[in-house]
């Protein structure tokens, strides 16, 4: 079971055991990570699960779909390592991944 570290905007990092085949958003919601809302339920339409993937991990993930890329690029706080947690499926290879919860704008 891979361990994922979530860095909320305030407070200490939250290290969780993630189940493969869940999304980063689902894992965050199951573990009460502050700042991850998942308002749309994971259908890539609200960006309330916006995260910044640690640079060391960003290139290891599958590329975002055009739909995700369009949603993220429309955000004022978009960065090169921005992703929607609902679109990133957890795999065993993600053990040790660190993600930061994006600030709301």
C-alpha positions in Angstrom: 0.0 0.0 0.0 1.7 3.2 -1.1 2.1 6.1 1.4 1.2 9.5 0.1 2.0 12.8 2.0 -0.5 15.6 1.7 0.6 19.1 2.7 -2.4 21.2 3.6 -2.2 25.0 3.5 -2.0 25.1 7.3 -0.9 22.4 9.8 1.4 19.5 9.6 1.8 17.2 6.6 -0.7 14.2 6.6 0.9 10.9 5.7 -1.7 8.3 4.6 -1.7 4.7 3.4 -3.4 4.9 0.0 -5.2 2.1 -1.8 -4.3 1.6 -5.4 -7.1 2.3 -7.9 -8.4 5.2 -5.8 -7.8 8.7 -6.9 -5.7 11.2 -5.0 -8.9 13.1 -4.3 -10.7 10.0 -2.9 -7.7 9.2 -0.7 -7.7 12.8 0.6 -11.4 12.8 1.3 -11.2 9.5 3.2 -8.5 10.9 5.3 -10.0 14.4 6.0 -7.2 16.3 4.3 -8.1 20.0 4.7 -8.6 21.9 1.5 -9.6 19.0 -0.7 -13.4 19.3 -1.2 -14.2 17.2 -4.3 -17.4 19.1 -4.9 -18.1 17.5 -8.3 -17.4 14.0 -7.1 -14.5 13.4 -9.4 -15.9 14.3 -12.8 -13.3 16.9 -13.6 -15.6 19.9 -13.5 -14.9 22.0 -10.4 -11.2 21.9 -9.5 -11.9 21.7 -5.7 -9.3 18.9 -5.6 -6.5 21.1 -7.1 -3.1 20.0 -5.9 0.6 20.6 -6.7 2.5 17.4 -7.2 6.0 17.5 -5.9 8.4 18.2 -8.7 10.2 15.0 -8.2 7.0 13.1 -8.9 5.3 15.3 -11.5 7.1 13.7 -14.5 6.4 10.2 -13.2 2.6 10.5 -13.6 0.7 9.9 -16.7 0.0 13.1 -18.6 -3.2 14.9 -17.9 -6.1 14.5 -20.3 -7.0 17.5 -22.5 -10.1 18.0 -20.2 -8.0 18.1 -17.1 -5.4 20.4 -18.7 -8.0 22.9 -19.8 -9.6 22.9 -16.3 -6.2 23.5 -14.6 -5.0 26.1 -17.0 -8.1 28.2 -16.4 -7.2 28.5 -12.7 -5.5 31.7 -11.4 -3.1 29.6 -9.2 -2.1 27.2 -11.9 1.5 25.9 -11.9 3.5 23.6 -14.1 2.9 20.8 -11.5 -0.8 21.5 -11.0 -3.1 18.5 -11.2 -6.7 17.7 -10.3 -6.6 15.0 -7.6 -9.7 13.4 -9.1 -7.8 12.6 -12.2 -4.7 11.0 -10.7 -5.2 7.3 -10.0 -3.0 5.9 -7.2 -0.6 3.1 -8.1 1.8 1.2 -5.9 4.6 3.0 -7.7 3.5 6.3 -6.0 4.9 5.2 -2.6 6.5 8.2 -1.0 4.7 10.8 -3.3 4.2 14.3 -1.8 1.4 16.6 -2.9 0.5 20.1 -1.7 -3.1 21.3 -1.4 -3.5 24.3 -3.7 -4.8 27.5 -2.2 -8.3 28.6 -3.1 -8.7 31.6 -5.3 
